[in-house]
């Protein structure tokens, strides 16, 4: 686990690198492991390689090169030979598992600085390796870990000695004078991630809330999840080497040496069992609204048909009409959300069923929900009150009211009491973007509404 600050290279830092000497010395110690272990292949995960929302990109080809020209040090060059056999085997394994990973979508074959800085240090001590370069995705943290597990199985199937490098900085919001200013989440993230990685408590990686990570402006968490997945089920000798935040960005270095097998360290399995117990308890407490939404999602995903309307539904669900939103979450991330501002069906029950189908299969932001995801879904149903026009943002309360903004045919809605939306200004900004309107837009109309949220 290593950072990638360009300033750490003397050719770029020009003296500033002396301010993070603890990181540099830890980096050297970590890189020296390569000379000791002599891996045939280095798998390097970089946040600055090609990244897609729903696909992990593996760099294709035989060779690649790059330089640090964007940091005014074009004379610092790195050239690598790719391990095409490893790449092919990993891509085949992912394809067999219907897991979205492969070599499609190359945009820039040149090496990125998230790749070159770790290799700069490794190459000082060891160069007899071939490289596999992998980017991140917008998929859940659990899927990043699963990719790491596939890396492990690929190495074992090829009988290949492999070193995995998770390249990534920690929070970028540690200091006001830092690149993204200061947020309270920044220092909290760094303290927490260094504790987790220092203990190799990889099951706790999945408990980091997406909004919390975003506010901390970290860039390495997904890299660390892939690296951790490659160590799944292994007994480890773990060493926390350094942590610094001199320039307002966190730099952490940890090493993990495999010393044998340890079935108690099946970290994703452990976490999933814990989550399943939580989800089972939640499902036992679901009311008729969520139960109907869940039954509809399961029936549609499995059989592509609506279930029969259950007997003994509450009168309100059968006799009242209202706008309804159905939201799906998986592993702490949104997996689909579709709703109606005004009712379009005969009653709330039919509104729930129609929007549950749409949330699971027609949300343009996501691929349709798959059968193997159903048990991991958390579902909520929001029943909307009649919207009322307002003339000022002073009439809003981000926890109590949702907001609808409109101008002409453009319209954007945001539900109330959402994680990570803490101010009316944030709420309006997001609603305007949803409507395709600029944040500086004038003369748009606002409406507010309340919801009853069923979980």
C-alpha positions as CSV (number, residue, x, y, z in Angstrom):
1,X,0.0,0.0,0.0
2,X,1.8,3.1,-1.3
3,X,0.9,6.7,-2.2
4,X,1.9,8.4,-5.5
5,X,2.8,12.1,-4.8
6,X,4.9,13.4,-7.7
7,X,6.6,15.8,-5.3
8,X,8.3,12.8,-3.6
9,X,10.6,12.5,-6.6
10,X,13.7,14.7,-6.2
11,X,13.5,15.6,-9.9
12,X,10.1,17.1,-9.3
13,X,10.2,18.1,-5.6
14,X,13.4,20.1,-6.0
15,X,13.9,20.1,-2.3
16,X,10.3,20.0,-1.2
17,X,10.5,16.2,-1.0
18,X,12.6,16.6,2.1
19,X,9.4,17.5,3.9
20,X,8.1,14.0,3.5
21,X,11.2,12.0,4.2
22,X,9.4,9.5,6.4
23,X,7.2,8.6,3.4
24,X,10.3,8.4,1.1
25,X,12.2,6.1,3.6
26,X,9.1,3.9,4.0
27,X,8.7,3.7,0.3
28,X,12.3,2.6,-0.1
29,X,11.7,-0.1,2.5
30,X,8.6,-1.3,0.8
31,X,10.3,-1.3,-2.6
32,X,13.2,-3.4,-1.3
33,X,10.7,-6.2,-0.7
34,X,10.7,-6.7,-4.5
35,X,14.4,-7.3,-4.5
36,X,14.0,-9.7,-1.6
37,X,11.0,-11.6,-3.0
38,X,11.8,-11.4,-6.7
39,X,8.2,-11.5,-8.0
40,X,7.8,-12.7,-11.6
41,X,4.8,-10.3,-12.0
42,X,3.8,-7.0,-10.4
43,X,0.1,-6.3,-10.4
44,X,-0.3,-2.5,-9.9
45,X,-3.6,-0.9,-9.3
46,X,-3.8,2.8,-10.1
47,X,-6.6,5.3,-9.6
48,X,-5.2,7.3,-12.5
49,X,-5.4,4.5,-15.1
50,X,-8.5,4.1,-17.2
51,X,-11.6,4.1,-15.1
52,X,-15.2,3.2,-16.0
53,X,-18.4,3.3,-13.9
54,X,-19.2,-0.4,-14.4
55,X,-16.0,-2.0,-15.7
56,X,-12.4,-2.8,-14.6
57,X,-9.9,-2.0,-17.3
58,X,-6.7,-4.0,-17.6
59,X,-4.1,-2.4,-19.8
60,X,-3.5,-4.5,-23.0
61,X,-0.5,-5.0,-25.2
62,X,3.1,-6.1,-24.8
63,X,4.9,-2.9,-23.5
64,X,4.1,0.6,-22.3
65,X,6.0,3.6,-21.3
66,X,5.5,7.1,-19.8
67,X,7.2,10.1,-18.4
68,X,6.7,12.7,-15.8
69,X,6.4,15.5,-18.4
70,X,3.1,16.8,-16.9
71,X,5.1,17.6,-13.7
72,X,7.9,19.3,-15.7
73,X,10.3,16.3,-15.5
74,X,10.0,14.7,-18.9
75,X,13.4,13.2,-18.5
76,X,12.0,10.9,-15.8
77,X,10.9,7.9,-17.9
78,X,9.5,4.5,-17.1
79,X,9.2,1.6,-19.6
80,X,7.6,-1.8,-18.8
81,X,6.9,-5.1,-20.3
82,X,3.4,-6.3,-19.7
83,X,2.6,-9.9,-18.5
84,X,0.2,-10.7,-21.4
85,X,-0.3,-14.3,-20.2
86,X,-1.5,-13.1,-16.8
87,X,-3.7,-10.5,-18.4
88,X,-5.3,-13.1,-20.7
89,X,-5.9,-15.6,-17.9
90,X,-7.4,-12.9,-15.6
91,X,-9.7,-11.6,-18.3
92,X,-10.8,-15.2,-19.1
93,X,-11.5,-15.9,-15.4
94,X,-13.6,-12.7,-15.1
95,X,-15.5,-13.5,-18.3
96,X,-16.4,-17.0,-17.0
97,X,-17.7,-15.4,-13.8
98,X,-19.7,-12.7,-15.8
99,X,-17.5,-10.2,-13.9
100,X,-17.0,-6.9,-15.8
101,X,-13.2,-6.9,-16.3
102,X,-11.1,-7.0,-19.4
103,X,-8.9,-5.1,-21.8
104,X,-11.6,-3.2,-23.7
105,X,-11.7,0.6,-23.7
106,X,-8.1,1.7,-23.7
107,X,-7.9,5.4,-24.0
108,X,-4.3,6.3,-23.3
109,X,-1.7,3.6,-23.4
110,X,0.9,5.8,-21.7
111,X,1.7,5.0,-18.0
112,X,0.1,7.3,-15.5
113,X,1.8,8.8,-12.5
114,X,-0.1,6.5,-10.1
115,X,1.8,3.7,-11.8
116,X,5.1,5.3,-12.5
117,X,5.9,6.6,-8.9
118,X,5.7,3.1,-7.3
119,X,7.7,1.7,-10.2
120,X,10.3,4.5,-9.8
121,X,11.1,3.2,-6.4
122,X,10.8,-0.5,-7.2
123,X,13.1,-0.1,-10.2
124,X,15.9,1.2,-8.0
125,X,16.1,-2.3,-6.4
126,X,14.6,-4.7,-8.8
127,X,13.6,-4.7,-12.5
128,X,13.2,-8.4,-13.5
129,X,9.4,-8.4,-13.6
130,X,6.5,-8.0,-15.9
131,X,3.7,-5.7,-15.2
132,X,-0.1,-5.9,-15.0
133,X,-1.8,-2.5,-14.8
134,X,-5.4,-2.3,-13.6
135,X,-7.7,0.7,-13.2
136,X,-10.6,1.2,-10.7
137,X,-14.3,1.4,-11.3
138,X,-17.4,2.9,-9.9
139,X,-18.6,-0.5,-8.8
140,X,-19.0,-1.3,-5.0
141,X,-16.0,-1.9,-2.8
142,X,-16.9,-5.5,-2.6
143,X,-16.5,-5.9,-6.3
144,X,-13.0,-4.4,-6.1
145,X,-12.2,-7.0,-3.5
146,X,-13.6,-9.8,-5.7
147,X,-11.3,-8.6,-8.5
148,X,-8.4,-9.0,-6.0
149,X,-9.6,-12.6,-5.3
150,X,-9.5,-13.3,-9.0
151,X,-5.9,-11.9,-9.2
152,X,-5.0,-14.4,-6.5
153,X,-6.6,-17.3,-8.3
154,X,-4.9,-16.2,-11.6
155,X,-1.5,-16.2,-9.9
156,X,-2.1,-19.6,-8.4
157,X,-3.4,-21.1,-11.7
158,X,-0.3,-19.9,-13.5
159,X,2.0,-20.8,-10.6
160,X,3.3,-17.3,-10.8
161,X,4.9,-15.3,-7.9
162,X,3.2,-12.0,-7.7
163,X,3.6,-8.7,-5.8
164,X,0.4,-6.6,-5.7
165,X,0.8,-2.8,-5.3
166,X,-2.2,-0.8,-4.3
167,X,-1.3,2.8,-5.4
168,X,-3.3,5.5,-3.8
169,X,-3.2,8.7,-1.7
170,X,-5.4,9.0,1.4
171,X,-7.5,12.1,2.1
172,X,-6.8,15.3,0.2
173,X,-8.6,17.5,2.8
174,X,-6.3,17.5,5.7
175,X,-5.3,21.2,5.7
176,X,-7.0,24.4,4.7
177,X,-4.0,25.2,2.5
178,X,-4.2,21.8,0.9
179,X,-5.5,21.1,-2.7
180,X,-9.1,20.7,-1.6
181,X,-9.1,22.7,1.6
182,X,-10.1,21.1,4.9
183,X,-13.0,18.9,5.9
184,X,-13.5,17.2,9.2
185,X,-13.8,13.9,7.4
186,X,-10.2,14.2,6.1
187,X,-8.2,13.5,9.3
188,X,-10.9,11.0,10.4
189,X,-10.4,9.0,7.2
190,X,-6.7,8.9,7.5
191,X,-6.7,7.8,11.1
192,X,-9.3,5.1,10.3
193,X,-7.7,3.7,7.1
194,X,-4.3,3.6,8.7
195,X,-5.7,1.7,11.6
196,X,-7.6,-0.8,9.4
197,X,-4.6,-1.4,7.1
198,X,-2.1,-1.5,10.0
199,X,-4.1,-4.4,11.4
200,X,-4.9,-5.9,8.0
201,X,-8.5,-5.8,9.1
202,X,-9.7,-6.0,5.5
203,X,-13.3,-6.8,6.3
204,X,-13.6,-3.3,7.8
205,X,-12.7,-1.7,4.4
206,X,-16.3,-2.3,3.3
207,X,-17.7,-0.3,6.2
208,X,-16.4,3.0,4.9
209,X,-19.4,5.0,3.9
210,X,-19.3,6.3,0.3
211,X,-20.3,9.8,1.3
212,X,-17.7,9.9,4.0
213,X,-15.0,8.8,1.6
214,X,-16.1,11.4,-1.0
215,X,-16.0,14.2,1.6
216,X,-12.5,13.1,2.6
217,X,-11.5,13.2,-1.1
218,X,-9.5,10.0,-0.9
219,X,-8.2,8.3,-4.0
220,X,-6.7,5.0,-2.8
221,X,-9.5,3.2,-1.0
222,X,-10.6,1.1,-4.0
223,X,-7.0,0.3,-4.8
224,X,-6.5,-1.0,-1.3
225,X,-9.7,-3.1,-1.6
226,X,-8.3,-4.9,-4.7
227,X,-4.9,-5.4,-3.1
228,X,-6.7,-6.8,0.0
229,X,-8.7,-9.2,-2.1
230,X,-5.5,-10.6,-3.5
231,X,-4.5,-11.5,0.0
232,X,-7.8,-13.1,0.9
233,X,-7.4,-16.2,3.1
234,X,-3.7,-15.6,3.7
235,X,-1.8,-15.4,6.9
236,X,0.1,-12.1,6.8
237,X,3.0,-10.4,8.4
238,X,1.9,-6.8,8.4
239,X,4.0,-3.7,8.9
240,X,2.7,-0.1,9.1
241,X,5.7,1.9,7.9
242,X,4.6,5.6,7.8
243,X,1.8,8.2,7.6
244,X,2.2,11.8,6.7
245,X,0.0,14.7,5.7
246,X,2.5,17.5,5.3
247,X,0.9,19.1,2.2
248,X,-2.7,18.5,3.1
249,X,-2.8,15.1,1.4
250,X,-2.4,11.8,3.4
251,X,0.4,9.5,2.4
252,X,0.4,6.0,4.0
253,X,2.7,3.0,3.5
254,X,2.0,-0.5,4.7
255,X,3.4,-3.8,3.6
256,X,1.9,-7.3,3.8
257,X,4.0,-10.4,3.5
258,X,2.2,-13.7,2.9
259,X,3.4,-16.4,5.4
260,X,0.8,-19.1,4.8
261,X,-2.9,-19.9,4.7
262,X,-5.5,-18.7,7.2
263,X,-9.1,-19.6,6.6
264,X,-10.2,-17.1,9.3
265,X,-9.1,-14.3,7.0
266,X,-11.7,-14.8,4.3
267,X,-12.6,-11.2,4.8
268,X,-15.3,-10.7,2.2
269,X,-17.0,-13.8,3.4
270,X,-16.8,-12.7,7.0
271,X,-18.2,-9.3,6.1
272,X,-21.0,-10.7,3.9
273,X,-22.1,-13.1,6.7
274,X,-22.3,-10.1,9.1
275,X,-24.2,-8.1,6.6
276,X,-26.6,-10.9,5.9
277,X,-27.5,-11.1,9.6
278,X,-28.1,-7.4,9.6
279,X,-30.2,-7.6,6.4
280,X,-32.2,-10.5,7.6
281,X,-33.1,-8.6,10.8
282,X,-34.1,-5.6,8.7
283,X,-36.2,-7.7,6.4
284,X,-38.1,-9.2,9.4
285,X,-39.1,-5.6,10.2
286,X,-40.1,-4.4,6.7
287,X,-43.6,-3.1,6.5
288,X,-46.2,-3.8,3.8
289,X,-44.8,-1.0,1.5
290,X,-41.3,-2.4,1.4
291,X,-42.5,-6.0,1.4
292,X,-44.5,-5.3,-1.7
293,X,-41.6,-3.5,-3.4
294,X,-39.2,-6.4,-2.6
295,X,-41.7,-9.0,-3.9
296,X,-42.1,-7.0,-7.1
297,X,-38.3,-6.6,-7.6
298,X,-37.7,-10.3,-7.0
299,X,-40.5,-11.5,-9.3
300,X,-39.4,-9.1,-12.1
301,X,-35.7,-10.0,-11.9
302,X,-36.3,-13.7,-11.7
303,X,-39.3,-14.2,-14.0
304,X,-39.9,-10.9,-15.7
305,X,-43.5,-10.6,-14.4
306,X,-45.4,-8.7,-11.8
307,X,-46.5,-10.6,-8.7
308,X,-50.1,-10.8,-7.7
309,X,-51.3,-8.1,-5.4
310,X,-51.1,-9.4,-1.9
311,X,-54.2,-9.8,0.2
312,X,-54.7,-7.8,3.4
313,X,-52.8,-4.7,2.3
314,X,-53.4,-1.6,4.4
315,X,-56.4,0.5,3.2
316,X,-54.1,3.5,2.5
317,X,-52.2,1.5,-0.1
318,X,-55.4,0.5,-2.0
319,X,-57.5,3.6,-1.6
320,X,-55.0,6.5,-1.7
321,X,-53.1,7.9,-4.7
322,X,-49.6,9.5,-4.3
323,X,-46.2,9.9,-5.9
324,X,-43.8,7.2,-4.8
325,X,-40.1,6.6,-5.1
326,X,-38.5,3.2,-4.7
327,X,-34.8,3.1,-3.9
328,X,-32.4,0.1,-4.0
329,X,-29.1,0.0,-2.3
330,X,-26.4,-2.7,-2.4
331,X,-23.4,-2.8,-0.1
332,X,-24.0,0.8,0.9
333,X,-24.2,2.1,-2.6
334,X,-27.3,3.2,-4.6
335,X,-28.3,0.5,-7.0
336,X,-31.4,2.1,-8.5
337,X,-34.0,4.7,-7.8
338,X,-37.1,5.6,-9.8
339,X,-40.2,7.4,-8.8
340,X,-43.2,9.6,-9.7
341,X,-43.7,13.1,-8.4
342,X,-47.5,12.9,-9.0
343,X,-49.5,9.6,-9.0
344,X,-50.0,7.9,-12.4
345,X,-51.5,4.6,-11.1
346,X,-54.8,3.7,-9.5
347,X,-53.4,3.6,-6.0
348,X,-50.2,3.6,-3.9
349,X,-49.8,-0.2,-4.2
350,X,-49.7,-0.1,-8.0
351,X,-47.4,2.9,-7.9
352,X,-45.0,1.0,-5.7
353,X,-45.0,-2.0,-8.0
354,X,-44.4,-0.1,-11.2
355,X,-41.6,2.0,-9.7
356,X,-40.0,-1.1,-8.1
357,X,-39.8,-2.7,-11.6
358,X,-38.3,0.5,-13.0
359,X,-35.8,0.9,-10.2
360,X,-34.5,-2.6,-10.7
361,X,-34.4,-2.6,-14.5
362,X,-34.9,0.8,-16.1
363,X,-32.7,3.3,-14.2
364,X,-30.4,4.5,-16.9
365,X,-27.5,5.0,-14.5
366,X,-27.3,1.3,-13.7
367,X,-27.4,-2.1,-15.4
368,X,-30.5,-4.2,-14.5
369,X,-30.3,-5.9,-11.2
370,X,-29.2,-9.6,-11.5
371,X,-30.6,-12.6,-9.7
372,X,-27.5,-13.1,-7.6
373,X,-27.9,-9.5,-6.2
374,X,-31.4,-9.9,-4.8
375,X,-30.4,-11.1,-1.3
376,X,-28.0,-8.2,-0.9
377,X,-30.5,-5.4,-1.7
378,X,-31.8,-2.9,0.8
379,X,-35.1,-1.3,-0.3
380,X,-36.9,1.8,0.8
381,X,-40.1,3.3,-0.3
382,X,-40.9,7.1,-0.1
383,X,-44.5,8.2,-0.3
384,X,-44.7,11.9,-1.3
385,X,-47.0,14.5,-0.2
386,X,-48.6,16.9,-2.7
387,X,-45.9,19.4,-3.7
388,X,-46.4,23.1,-2.8
389,X,-44.8,26.1,-4.5
390,X,-42.4,28.2,-2.5
391,X,-40.7,31.5,-3.3
392,X,-37.5,31.3,-1.3
393,X,-34.9,28.7,-0.3
394,X,-35.6,29.9,3.3
395,X,-38.8,27.8,3.0
396,X,-36.7,24.6,2.7
397,X,-35.3,22.3,5.3
398,X,-32.9,19.7,3.9
399,X,-34.0,17.1,6.5
400,X,-37.7,17.7,6.3
401,X,-38.5,18.7,2.8
402,X,-37.6,17.4,-0.6
403,X,-37.3,19.9,-3.4
404,X,-38.4,20.1,-7.1
405,X,-36.9,22.8,-9.3
406,X,-38.2,23.5,-12.8
407,X,-37.8,25.9,-15.7
408,X,-39.8,25.3,-18.9
409,X,-39.7,21.6,-19.6
410,X,-36.7,20.9,-17.4
411,X,-37.4,19.5,-13.9
412,X,-35.2,18.0,-11.2
413,X,-36.2,16.4,-7.9
414,X,-34.2,15.5,-4.7
415,X,-35.7,13.6,-1.8
416,X,-35.2,14.9,1.7
417,X,-32.9,13.6,4.4
418,X,-30.3,12.0,2.2
419,X,-26.8,11.0,3.4
420,X,-24.2,13.6,2.4
421,X,-26.7,16.3,1.6
422,X,-26.4,18.6,4.7
423,X,-27.4,22.0,3.5
424,X,-30.2,23.6,1.4
425,X,-27.5,25.0,-1.0
426,X,-26.3,21.4,-1.6
427,X,-29.8,20.2,-2.1
428,X,-30.7,22.9,-4.6
429,X,-27.4,22.4,-6.5
430,X,-28.0,18.7,-7.0
431,X,-31.6,19.3,-8.0
432,X,-30.6,21.9,-10.6
433,X,-28.0,19.5,-12.0
434,X,-30.7,16.8,-12.3
435,X,-32.8,19.3,-14.2
436,X,-30.0,20.1,-16.5
437,X,-29.8,23.7,-15.2
438,X,-26.8,25.7,-14.2
439,X,-26.2,26.4,-10.5
440,X,-26.2,30.1,-11.5
441,X,-29.7,29.7,-13.2
442,X,-32.2,32.5,-12.4
443,X,-36.0,32.5,-12.4
444,X,-36.5,28.8,-11.8
445,X,-39.5,27.6,-9.9
446,X,-39.3,25.7,-6.6
447,X,-41.6,23.3,-4.9
448,X,-41.2,21.5,-1.7
449,X,-42.8,18.2,-0.5
450,X,-42.6,15.9,2.5
451,X,-42.2,12.2,2.4
452,X,-43.1,9.2,4.6
453,X,-40.1,6.9,4.3
454,X,-40.7,3.1,4.7
455,X,-37.6,1.0,5.2
